[in-house]
Amino acid sequence: MPKKKKIKKIKKIKSLKNKKIVKVSKQLKTPEKKTIISNSEEKPEIKKIKKQPTEKRIYNLKDFVVYPKHGVGKITSIEKAKIGDIDIQFYKIYVEKEKLTLTVPINQQSKLRPISSINQINKCISILKTKPKIKRTMWSRRAQEYDQKINSGKIYELAEVVKDLNKNTDIIADQSYSERQLFEKAYERLKSEFEAVLKANPEEVQKKMDKALGRTQILQEA
């Protein structure tokens, strides 16, 4: 008879343990539900950040602007035209260096940017004074990168191309034809923006740039 009592006691202990396990599992499940609710509440806030309005700039007559693929130009007129039933307003921009007139619709003004500030010009001069980066990649790849930087319309990237392709020795002997072409293209683009911002003549701007590049001594010897 005493053996049967022991068996009953063991069964009671097991049942108590099972009840405790069930209670613990229920307590663990509750916070998971709360976290799911909180995550769903945070989602609308992320959407609001993404939808921010962008400001549009309107340019005026005689303003200097930069068209990335052609460089600095001057707005000579703001005209209207009717194509079918649609009225279109556009800028006429004259690029003096290329003797080219561009027609840019006002609703596509994101392609344009205003000319740089004096602070940005000063930063360009400091870029021109730094040592050129020596890259070991193939010239065809480097030439493509330089061309993309020139046509990006970003003045700092333009200054980097001028600095990297500048030679402190005899230019004709040391540069290939394609290198000279890219250097001259970048140099003239940068020079034209310097002229527009500083309101200086081409000779003064050239002296300023050549001094920063260390080309003054080479030109004097030539």
N, C-alpha and C positions, 0 to 999 in steps of 0.2 A: 503493500500500500504506500509507503513513503516514496517509492520511485515515481508513481503517477503524479504526485503533487509537484515534484521537480519539473516534469514535462510541461505542466500547466503554466508554471512560472516563466519558463523559457519562451513559450508562445506569447505571453503577455508583453515581455520585453521586446520581442521582435515587432509586434504590432505597434508599440510605442515609437520604436525607431522609424518605422515606415511613415507614421503620422508626422514626425519631425522633418523627414526628408521632403514630404509633400509641401509642408509649410515653408521650408527654406526655398524650394524651387519656385513657389508662388511669389515670394519676396524678390527673387532675382529677376523674374519676368517683368515686373512692373516698371523699373526704370528704363528698360528697352523701349517700351511704348512711349514714354515721355520724350526720349531722344528723337524718335521718328516724327513726333508732332513738332518739336522745336526746329528740326531741319526743314520741314515743309513751310514753316513760318518765315524762315530766312531767305527762301528762294526769290520772292518778289523784290527784295532789296537789291539783289545782284542785277536783275533786269533793269532797274531804274538807273543804275550806274552806267550801263552800256548805252542807254539812249540819251546821250548828251547832245544838245544842239551845237552846230559848228557855225562860227561867225563868217560872214562874207564881206569882202572888202570891195568897195567901189573906187575905181581910179578916175582921176580927173584929166582934163586936157593938159598937155605938156608935161605930164608925169613921166619919170623914167621908170621902166619896169624891166624885169628879166624874164625872157622866154627861154626855158632850159636848153632847147636844141639850137638856138641862134644867138643867145647872149643878150646884151643890153640894147633896149630900144626905147624910143620916145613916142608917146601917144600924140599923134598929129591931128586926129579927129575922132569924134564919137558920132556914128551915123546910124540911120535906120533903113531897113529894106523890107520889102514884102515878098515872101516866097510862098506862092499859092495863096492861102487864106491866113498865113501866119506872119505877124510882124516880128522882125528880128532886129535887135539893137546890138551893135558891135563896135569894137575899137579898131582903128587903123594905127598900126605901130610900125614906125620906120627904124630899121636896124642899120645904122650908118656904116659899120665895119663891113657888112656884107652887101650894102646897097640894095636892101630888100624891104618890101612893105608887107607886113602880115595883117591878116584880117582875123580877129579873134572875137567870137560872140561873147557877150557879157555873161551869159549863163554858163560859159566855160572858162570863167576867170580864174578858176582853181589852177589852171595851167601856168598862170603868171605869178610872179612874186615881186614885192617892192625891192628897190635897190637897198644895199646894206647900209648900216649905220657907221659912223666914224669909229666907234669901238670895235666893230667887226672888221673894219679895214686895218686897224692897228693890230688886231689879233692875226690877220693874214700876214702882215709884215713880220711878226714874230715867228710865224710858221716858215716863211721864206728864209729866215736866218738859221733855222735848225739844219742839222745834217740830213742828207737824203737817205732814204731807206734802201738798202741793197737787198734785192730779191733774187733768189736763185732759180725761180721758175722759168719756163720757156717764154721767149719774147712774145710769141703770138697770144699767150694767155695774159701776160702783163699788159700788152697793147689793148686788149679787149677791156681789161679793168680800167685802164687810164681813160679810154674813150667813154666808158659808162660814167666815170666821175666827171668828165668834162661836160657831158650832156645831162647830168643830174640837176644842174642849176644851183647846186650848193656851193657857196663861195669858199668854204674851208676845204672842201674836196678839190676844188679847182686850184687852190694855193698849194695843196699837197702834190698835185701832178706837176706843177711848175717847179717846185722844190726838188722832187725826185728825179725829174728829167734834166735839170740844170747841170751843166758841166763847168767845172772851174778850170778846165784846160781848153785847148783849141777845139771849138765846137764842131767844125767841119770834119776834122780828122777823127774825133772821138765818138761821134754819133752817126748812127745809120740814117738813111733817108726817112724811114718811117718814124724814128725817134724824133728827128728834127721837126717833122710835120706835126706830131702830137704836141711837142713842146711849144712850137709857135702858135698853134691853135689855142692851147691853154693860156699861154702868156698874153695873147691879144685879148682873149675874153676877160681875163683878170684885169688887164690894163684899162679896158673900156669901162669897167665898173669903178675902178679907182678914179678915173677921170670924172665920171658922173657924180660920185659921192664927194670927192675933194674939190670939185669945180676948178680943176687945174688943166693946163694944156698938156698935150701928149708928151712933150719933151721933159717937162718937170716930173711927170708920173713915171716915165721910163727911168730917169735918173734915180728916183726913190726906190723903185723895184730892183734895179740893177745893183744898187748899193747894198740892199738887203740880201741879194743872192751872191754877192761877192764877184760880180761881173764887171765892175767899173775898171779895175786894173787890167783885165783882159782886153777890154774895148780900147783903152788908152794905148796899150802895146800894139794892137792891131792898126 
